[in-house]
Amino acid sequence: MAEEEELSMAEATIVNVLEQKELKWIFVGGKGGVGKTTCSCMLAVLLARVRKSVLLISTDPAHNLSDAFSQKFTKTPTLVQGFSNLFAMEVDPTVESDNLEQMEGMGSFVSELANAIPGVDEAMSFAEMLKLVQNMDYSVIVFDTAPTGHTLRLLQFPSTLEKGLGKMMSLRNKFGGLINQVSRMFGAGEEFGENALMGKLEGIKSVIEQVNEQFRDPDLTTFICVCIPEFLSLYETERLVQELARFEIDTHNIIINQVLFEEDAVESKLLQARVRMQQKYIDQFHELYEDFHIVKLPLLPEEVRGTEALKSFAVNLTTPYRPEGGEAETKDLLTKGRIQELETEKASLQAQVLDLQSELEKQRKGKDLANS
């Protein structure tokens, strides 16, 4: 019995993901407000220890990567401070791509043709991003996705765009040279003509077909569900797992965040009731997903912010959290991590002050020479 418990405890980690060396795409998703960004950041930090290069991408319009790492990120991959092989970027899949803008420049005919395919603007932007990412040499890419509904749309993009582009290409024969006529009417050059447009669409379609194939390969792609031990989150996770199965996307890891343990609730009847409620849903998670790796992360008194704090808390993803002294140890690690972050920030500010003092001194000397 003890051996069985030990085996079960050993499986309550994401070590299986870290050991899957062929993985190329890792999605982290779930209901809003469950801690997806923190979990994806910690996963990226752990992957950076065992992979040559890691790219962390936020596709959530309400980007939080910058807040999590206390560092500003943009739509261009940026090296995360304190790492030599971890990069992060924040993109908005709803922004229209250059291809769509070019189509719109050719007149309402092509615009309407593009808009007739539901979600094509998002799909093409996502395709552009995937095309960009594929051309970069990262050994693994982690997606910090938006809340569930948006994530499911994002996972549908490959097939949506594949079907949509197929329709557009089938219309090519039907409309013949109409696209060329439209582009000439609007004074556009050959780069907006039928052959140029179809060439670009075929290029995107090729990328999407490759990615679609990779997304359905469990050796290359996996999805990690993040949730909290509450009814709505359990329901949302079940919906997500079923949809992922429908899309043939592998998922075998669940992170249950914000868990209260009995040891934390000794002096509060309210917390004790909360522990009982949470345990009911945790038991249901284990019943529903008995073959999944289910990791429990403790509820903390403060946010996990900054590289050092993320590194410290990430230990709970590879070693199951134990409340006996674990909370004090976690708090201590987070406090130490925050102190290190503040010390780094202080050193950076001191360096800036020295630079400004040096510049001021130069300006003063220049002024004295001018006056002499």
C-alpha positions in Angstrom: 0.0 0.0 0.0 2.8 2.4 0.9 4.5 1.6 -2.3 1.3 2.3 -4.3 1.0 5.7 -2.5 4.6 6.5 -3.3 4.1 5.6 -6.9 1.0 7.8 -7.1 2.9 10.7 -5.4 5.8 10.3 -7.9 3.3 10.7 -10.8 1.8 13.9 -9.3 4.4 16.1 -11.1 5.1 17.4 -14.6 8.4 15.6 -14.8 6.9 13.5 -17.7 6.7 16.7 -19.8 10.3 17.6 -19.0 11.5 14.2 -19.9 9.6 14.1 -23.3 12.6 15.4 -25.3 10.8 15.4 -28.6 8.0 17.8 -27.5 7.9 20.9 -29.7 4.6 22.6 -28.8 3.2 22.9 -25.2 -0.1 24.6 -24.6 -1.0 25.8 -21.1 -4.7 26.7 -20.7 -7.9 26.7 -18.6 -10.5 29.0 -17.2 -9.7 32.7 -16.5 -8.1 33.5 -13.2 -6.7 30.1 -12.3 -3.0 30.9 -12.7 -2.2 29.8 -16.3 0.5 32.5 -16.7 2.3 31.6 -13.5 2.2 27.9 -14.4 3.4 28.5 -18.0 6.2 30.8 -16.7 7.3 28.1 -14.2 7.1 25.4 -16.9 9.3 27.5 -19.2 11.8 28.1 -16.4 12.0 24.3 -15.8 12.3 23.6 -19.5 15.2 26.1 -19.8 17.2 23.7 -17.5 16.8 20.7 -19.8 16.4 22.2 -23.3 18.7 24.1 -25.6 16.3 27.0 -26.2 12.8 27.8 -25.0 10.3 30.3 -26.3 7.3 31.4 -24.2 4.5 33.0 -26.1 1.4 34.7 -24.6 -1.6 34.6 -26.9 -3.9 36.1 -24.3 -4.9 39.7 -25.2 -4.6 40.6 -21.5 -0.9 39.8 -21.4 0.7 39.0 -18.0 4.1 37.7 -18.9 5.7 41.1 -18.3 4.1 41.2 -14.9 5.1 37.7 -14.0 8.8 38.2 -14.9 8.8 41.9 -13.9 10.2 42.6 -17.4 8.7 44.2 -20.5 8.0 41.9 -23.4 6.7 42.7 -26.9 5.7 40.9 -30.1 9.4 40.2 -30.7 11.2 37.3 -28.8 13.1 38.9 -25.9 15.7 37.1 -23.7 14.4 36.8 -20.2 16.7 38.4 -17.6 18.8 35.8 -15.8 18.7 33.3 -18.6 20.8 32.6 -21.7 18.2 30.3 -23.5 14.7 31.4 -22.4 12.9 33.9 -24.6 9.4 35.4 -24.2 7.0 37.3 -26.5 3.4 38.7 -26.3 1.3 38.5 -29.4 -2.4 39.3 -30.1 -3.9 36.7 -32.5 -6.8 39.0 -33.2 -4.7 41.6 -35.0 -5.1 41.4 -38.7 -2.1 40.2 -40.7 -0.3 42.0 -43.5 -1.8 39.5 -45.9 -5.4 40.6 -45.0 -4.4 44.2 -45.3 -3.0 43.5 -48.7 -6.3 41.8 -49.6 -8.3 44.7 -48.4 -6.2 47.0 -50.5 -7.4 45.1 -53.6 -11.1 46.1 -53.0 -14.2 44.8 -51.3 -14.5 41.7 -53.5 -11.4 40.1 -51.9 -12.2 41.5 -48.4 -15.7 39.9 -48.5 -14.3 36.7 -49.8 -11.8 36.6 -46.8 -14.4 37.7 -44.3 -16.9 35.0 -45.6 -14.7 32.4 -43.8 -15.4 32.6 -40.0 -12.4 33.5 -38.0 -10.1 33.8 -41.0 -8.5 37.1 -39.7 -7.5 35.5 -36.4 -6.5 32.3 -38.2 -4.2 34.1 -40.7 -2.6 36.1 -37.9 -2.0 33.0 -36.0 -0.6 31.3 -39.1 1.8 34.3 -39.6 3.0 33.9 -36.0 3.5 30.1 -36.5 5.4 30.8 -39.7 7.6 33.2 -37.9 8.2 30.9 -35.0 8.9 27.9 -37.2 11.7 29.8 -38.9 13.3 30.4 -35.5 15.4 27.6 -34.0 13.7 26.9 -30.6 13.7 23.4 -29.3 10.4 23.9 -27.5 7.6 26.5 -27.6 5.3 27.1 -24.6 1.9 28.9 -25.3 0.4 30.8 -22.4 -3.2 30.8 -23.8 -6.2 32.9 -23.2 -9.3 31.6 -21.2 -10.8 28.3 -22.5 -13.2 29.6 -25.3 -10.4 31.6 -27.0 -8.0 28.7 -26.6 -10.4 26.3 -28.3 -10.7 28.8 -31.2 -7.0 29.0 -31.4 -6.6 25.2 -31.6 -9.3 25.2 -34.4 -7.3 27.8 -36.5 -5.2 25.2 -38.4 -8.3 23.3 -39.6 -10.3 26.5 -40.0 -7.7 28.1 -42.2 -7.0 24.9 -44.1 -10.7 24.6 -45.0 -11.0 28.3 -45.7 -8.0 28.5 -48.0 -9.1 25.4 -49.7 -12.4 27.1 -50.5 -10.7 30.2 -51.7 -8.4 28.2 -54.0 -11.4 26.3 -55.4 -12.9 29.7 -56.3 -9.8 30.5 -58.3 -11.0 28.8 -61.5 -14.6 30.0 -61.1 -13.5 33.7 -61.0 -10.6 33.4 -63.4 -8.8 36.7 -63.8 -11.3 38.7 -61.8 -8.7 39.3 -59.0 -6.2 40.6 -61.5 -8.9 43.0 -62.9 -9.8 44.2 -59.4 -6.2 44.8 -58.6 -5.6 46.8 -61.9 -8.8 48.8 -61.2 -7.3 49.9 -57.9 -3.9 50.7 -59.5 -2.2 47.8 -57.6 0.9 46.1 -59.2 1.7 42.5 -59.9 2.4 41.9 -56.2 -1.3 42.1 -55.5 -2.3 40.0 -58.5 -4.0 36.6 -58.6 -0.8 34.6 -58.8 0.9 36.5 -56.1 -2.1 36.3 -53.8 -2.6 32.6 -54.4 1.1 31.9 -54.0 1.0 33.5 -50.5 -2.2 31.6 -49.6 -0.7 28.3 -50.7 2.5 29.1 -48.6 0.3 29.8 -45.5 -1.8 26.7 -46.2 1.4 24.6 -46.4 2.6 25.9 -43.0 -0.9 25.3 -41.5 -1.0 21.7 -42.8 2.4 21.0 -41.2 1.5 22.6 -37.9 -1.9 20.8 -37.9 -0.1 17.5 -38.3 2.3 18.4 -35.5 -0.5 19.4 -33.2 -2.0 16.0 -33.5 1.2 14.1 -32.9 1.4 13.3 -29.1 5.2 13.1 -29.4 5.4 16.7 -30.5 2.4 18.4 -28.8 0.7 18.3 -25.4 -1.8 20.4 -23.5 -1.5 21.1 -19.8 -4.8 22.1 -18.2 -4.7 24.5 -15.2 -7.7 24.7 -12.9 -8.7 25.4 -9.3 -10.7 23.0 -7.0 -14.1 24.6 -7.6 -17.2 23.4 -9.6 -17.0 25.9 -12.5 -13.3 25.1 -13.0 -13.9 21.4 -12.9 -16.7 21.8 -15.5 -14.6 24.0 -17.7 -11.7 21.5 -17.5 -13.9 18.6 -18.4 -15.2 20.6 -21.5 -11.6 21.4 -22.4 -10.4 17.8 -22.2 -13.3 16.6 -24.3 -12.7 19.3 -27.0 -8.9 18.5 -27.0 -9.8 14.8 -27.6 -12.1 15.9 -30.5 -9.2 17.9 -32.0 -6.9 14.8 -31.4 -4.6 16.9 -29.2 -2.8 15.0 -26.4 -3.4 16.0 -22.8 -2.4 14.0 -19.7 -1.4 16.7 -17.2 -3.6 18.8 -14.9 -2.3 21.4 -12.5 -4.8 22.2 -9.6 -3.8 25.6 -8.3 -4.7 27.5 -5.2 -5.2 24.4 -3.0 -5.8 24.9 0.8 -4.5 22.1 3.0 -5.9 21.1 6.4 -2.7 22.2 8.1 -3.4 25.8 6.9 -6.9 25.9 8.3 -6.5 24.7 11.9 -7.6 28.0 13.4 -10.4 29.0 11.1 -13.8 27.3 10.7 -14.3 29.2 7.4 -11.0 27.8 6.0 -11.8 24.3 7.3 -15.1 24.4 5.3 -13.2 25.6 2.3 -10.7 22.7 2.6 -13.6 20.2 2.7 -15.2 21.8 -0.4 -11.9 21.8 -2.3 -11.2 18.2 -1.3 -14.6 17.1 -2.7 -13.6 18.5 -6.1 -10.0 17.3 -5.9 -11.5 13.8 -5.4 -13.7 14.2 -8.5 -10.6 15.3 -10.5 -8.9 12.1 -9.5 -12.0 10.0 -10.4 -12.4 11.6 -13.8 -8.7 11.7 -14.7 -7.3 8.7 -13.0 -4.6 8.2 -15.7 -3.6 11.9 -15.7 -0.6 13.4 -13.9 -2.4 15.7 -11.3 -0.2 18.3 -9.6 -1.5 20.3 -6.6 -0.1 23.8 -6.0 -0.8 25.5 -2.6 -2.7 28.8 -2.2 -0.2 31.5 -1.3 -0.5 34.6 0.8 1.1 36.7 -2.0 1.6 36.7 -5.8 4.5 34.8 -7.4 6.3 37.6 -9.3 9.8 37.9 -10.5 12.3 35.3 -11.9 13.6 34.1 -8.5 10.1 33.7 -7.1 9.0 31.7 -10.2 12.1 29.5 -9.9 11.4 28.9 -6.2 7.7 28.0 -6.6 8.4 25.9 -9.7 9.9 23.2 -7.3 6.3 22.2 -6.6 5.8 21.1 -10.2 8.6 18.6 -9.9 8.3 17.6 -6.2 4.8 17.2 -4.8 4.1 19.9 -2.2 3.9 18.7 1.4 2.1 21.0 3.9 4.2 19.8 6.8 6.7 22.6 6.9 6.2 23.0 3.1 4.2 26.3 3.5 6.9 27.9 5.6 9.6 26.6 3.2 7.7 28.0 0.2 7.1 31.4 1.9 10.8 31.5 2.8 11.8 30.7 -0.8 9.5 33.3 -2.2 10.7 35.9 0.3 14.3 35.1 -0.6 13.4 35.3 -4.3 11.7 38.6 -3.9 14.6 40.0 -1.9 17.0 38.9 -4.8 14.7 40.6 -7.3 14.6 43.8 -5.3 18.4 43.7 -4.9 18.8 43.3 -8.7 16.4 46.2 -9.3 18.3 48.3 -6.8 21.7 47.5 -8.5 20.1 48.4 -11.9 18.8 51.8 -10.5 22.2 52.5 -8.9 23.9 51.9 -12.3 21.4 54.3 -13.9 22.1 56.9 -11.3 25.8 56.6 -11.9 25.3 57.0 -15.6 23.2 60.1 -15.1 25.8 61.6 -12.7 28.5 61.0 -15.3 26.4 62.6 -18.0 25.6 65.5 -15.8 29.3 66.0 -15.0 30.2 66.0 -18.7 27.5 68.6 -19.4 28.9 70.8 -16.6 32.4 70.5 -17.9 31.2 71.3 -21.4 29.4 74.4 -20.1 32.5 75.6 -18.1 34.7 75.2 -21.2 32.2 77.2 -23.3 32.1 80.0 -20.7 35.9 80.2 -20.3 
